[in-house]
Amino acid sequence: MRQALGALASVLVLVASAGCGGEDDAEARTRCQIESENAARAAVVAAAYEEGRLGTQAEVDADFPGDESIFDSEGNMLLYDDLEGLTRARFDEWAVGGRSVRGEVQVEAAAAKEQVRQDGWPDC
């Protein structure tokens, strides 16, 4: 859980720097809230990968839906902000239900998402 809290602190900085707030439109606010929650979950998943809790890059690639990779050429998981379109949608789906993201990691990711909700999506 301590790892999840560290990842959550990182995501809060990420969300704050994303600047998704400031729009009056209700649809934009909802989109911002969802992206904030997904970014929180992604930070926990990325931290778990870096800690070796999701398996190897090859195992994650095999579990990830689609043909694209979520890793850069050096084997680092791409930042959530760098994922676009279908790749980001697949990541969001995988981070919730992928074989690699189970047990404690799944619990930590859900807690990070809930923390963003409890904080009231401050940047949206």
Buried (B, 14 or more C-beta within 10 A) or exposed (E): EEBBBEBBEBBBEBBEEBEBBEEEEEEBBEBBBBBBBBBBBBBBBBBBBEEEBBBEBEEBBEBBBEEBBBBEEEEEBBEBBEBEEEBBBBBBEBBBEBEBBEEEBBEBBBBBBEBBEEBEBEBB
